[in-house]
Each structure stands twice: as structure tokens, then as C-alpha cells.
Amino acid sequence: MLAVYLNRGLDLRHDYPAPSPPPGEARIRVKIAGICNTDLELMRGYLDFRGVPGHEFVGVVEEAPDHPEWMGRRVVGEINAACGICPTCRAGRPTHCPNRTTLGILGRDGAFAEYLLLPVVNLHEVPPEIPDEAAVFVEPLAAALEITQQIHIHPTDRVVVLGDGKLGQLVAQVLQLTGCDLLVIGRNRNKLDLLARRGIPTALVDEVSTLSADVVVECTGSPEGFQLARRWVRPRGTLVLKSTYHGTVEANLTMVAVDEVVMIGSRCGPFPPALRLLRQGLVDVLPMIHARYPLHEAAQAFEHAARKGVLKVLLDVSP
């Protein structure tokens, strides 16, 4: 099969072995895959990943020996494949299974190929009302929804989303639904304008001097973003970290203790409500698509995705 292989650079391989599903897993023909910031960080050496990257996808089940009822279904998939038998899995925390593999990130080839494998328990059928171009956003939209799984955001809360990129856009749309006093701060006026057109207040970071928020969600992926988020969260407020950072971030933990700030890491989230939001039209992802490339032009697609001001770049894998 055709696949993009990452090994300190992208290598387009035309003869990459097509996978065969082990017990409990399905082989999925990838239709569309999305490039996210994690993929760009993997290119820079994050997690020292070697293999086929990509974890945002929509596809069709073409082989599922143990579960023939899934054949032909259009699906998206949760990216963490847990062992199911360890104490962490038995305690109901499969996304933190110490034996897990993660699609296109850790120990499992991902979606930038014609086929991928995932456990059937990870799959979710896509309703017919959702087009492929929207379904490919389910995984990052679920990650945005994880915030509301972790903390209760009140309509009276002052909430700041720091970062106007792909994840920041989705987080902002999700948090708008809570009725909170929301502000999104970023560096790109064009990206902020996408949110402003939905009635979400926005500001350029250079326009903000003093600020005090009950909740700050950090989505910039930069150490500077973390420093700003820490500065703007009030004492006894909550700082939600949605960013992953290549390298280390300096923090004054003494003042975190003195101000009694709650810091919460937030990663993968629930797929069913993400699909509901898309089906009901409560979240609009299509304006975030800035470009589409065929799989064999993956190098150009990655270069485009890394440009400043660009949101989502998609790869058409199996049109």
C-alpha cells in the first residue's frame, strides 16, 4: 500500500506492507486524514516516533474477521488501543493503559496510509448526515469536549482560551455552548475572525495587558503560552493544559502553591458527543479547512500545515 513513513523526515513508500487485523481488530480503508500539531511535533522529534503518523481520520471497515457486522461501515476511531486486562484498564482508565499503543503516535502505524488497524471497540460509526470532511474532526473535537468532562464550567465563569489554532478553535466552540463569559486570545486576526463570526469575543495577545480568569485553557503549544496562562488565571482558579510541548517548560511552582491554582492535564475525549455536535450543527468545522492534498503529496501538505496562519490541512487518501 501507499504510506507516509516518518524517520527523522517523511518518506513516501509505495510498497509498505498492508496490515492484516489480529483478533479483535479491524482493517480500515482510510478516506481522509487530518494533519494536526502533534504530527508536526513528531516531525521535530517528539516521542522519537518511527512509523506511519496520523491519528485523525475517517474511513471504511474492509476487514473485521471477528466482527463481520462492522463490514462496510464508515467509521472514526479512538486512538488509544488498550490491553483491557491491566489494573488501569480494569479501573476504567483505558486511555492511560501502561501497555497501550496510540494510533500514529506510539507503537502503532497511523492514518497517513491507505489502511490502518484499530480494535473494533475503538470504532464509532459516522451518521450519514456528517460528511467526510467534518467527520475527520471528531478526534480533536472529542479532545476539546474532554475539558467539560473534567471540570464544571459555570455560566458565570470567566473563561479564557489561549491559542487560536486548530484545537483552540474547537475548544472555543465547545465552551461557548456552556454559556460562560468566554474570551479567545491569539496572534492571528484572520483565525480569530472565524470565532468572532460565531459571536465569540476575541483579542490579539498584544491587546491584553491585565486579565483575571476563573479558567484558562492553554492551547498554544508554546512555553510562552503557558507563562501567559499562568499569569492570567486567578488565585484558586483552574489552568487546563491542552498543549503538548517539545522540550521542557519553566514554571514558578511556588506561586502555583501560594495562589492555590488547580492545574489539569487534558488529552483525549469522548467520541459520541463529538459526533452529536457535528450531526446537530452545533459546531462548525468546515471553515477551518485551509487545504487538501492527495496522499502522494504529503510532503507538500506538511509544509503547508506548518505555515503561520494555517489551520487544518487534509490528506485525501482513498477518494
C-alpha positions, 0 to 999 in steps of 0.5 A, a space after each residue: 500500500 501507499 504510506 507516509 513513513 516518518 524517520 527523522 523526515 517523511 518518506 513516501 513508500 509505495 510498497 509498505 506492507 498492508 496490515 492484516 487485523 489480529 483478533 479483535 481488530 479491524 482493517 480500515 480503508 482510510 478516506 481522509 486524514 487530518 494533519 494536526 500539531 502533534 504530527 508536526 511535533 513528531 516531525 521535530 522529534 517528539 516521542 522519537 516516533 518511527 512509523 506511519 503518523 496520523 491519528 485523525 481520520 475517517 474511513 471504511 471497515 474492509 476487514 473485521 474477521 471477528 466482527 463481520 457486522 462492522 463490514 462496510 461501515 464508515 467509521 472514526 476511531 479512538 486512538 488509544 488501543 488498550 490491553 483491557 486486562 491491566 489494573 488501569 484498564 480494569 479501573 476504567 482508565 483505558 486511555 492511560 493503559 501502561 501497555 497501550 499503543 496510540 494510533 500514529 503516535 506510539 507503537 502503532 502505524 497511523 492514518 497517513 496510509 491507505 489502511 490502518 488497524 484499530 480494535 473494533 471497540 475503538 470504532 464509532 460509526 459516522 451518521 450519514 448526515 456528517 460528511 467526510 470532511 467534518 467527520 475527520 474532526 471528531 478526534 480533536 473535537 472529542 479532545 476539546 469536549 474532554 475539558 467539560 468532562 473534567 471540570 464544571 464550567 459555570 455560566 458565570 465563569 470567566 473563561 479564557 482560551 489561549 491559542 487560536 489554532 486548530 484545537 483552540 478553535 474547537 475548544 472555543 466552540 465547545 465552551 461557548 455552548 456552556 454559556 460562560 463569559 468566554 474570551 479567545 486570545 491569539 496572534 492571528 486576526 484572520 483565525 480569530 475572525 472565524 470565532 468572532 463570526 460565531 459571536 465569540 469575543 476575541 483579542 490579539 495577545 498584544 491587546 491584553 495587558 491585565 486579565 483575571 480568569 476563573 479558567 484558562 485553557 492553554 492551547 498554544 503549544 508554546 512555553 510562552 503560552 503557558 507563562 501567559 496562562 499562568 499569569 492570567 488565571 486567578 488565585 484558586 482558579 483552574 489552568 487546563 493544559 491542552 498543549 503538548 510541548 517539545 522540550 521542557 517548560 519553566 514554571 514558578 511552582 511556588 506561586 502555583 502553591 501560594 495562589 492555590 491554582 488547580 492545574 489539569 492535564 487534558 488529552 483525549 475525549 469522548 467520541 459520541 458527543 463529538 459526533 452529536 455536535 457535528 450531526 446537530 450543527 452545533 459546531 462548525 468545522 468546515 471553515 477551518 479547512 485551509 487545504 487538501 492534498 492527495 496522499 502522494 503529496 504529503 510532503 507538500 501538505 506538511 509544509 503547508 500545515 506548518 505555515 503561520 496562519 494555517 489551520 487544518 490541512 487534509 490528506 485525501 487518501 482513498 477518494 
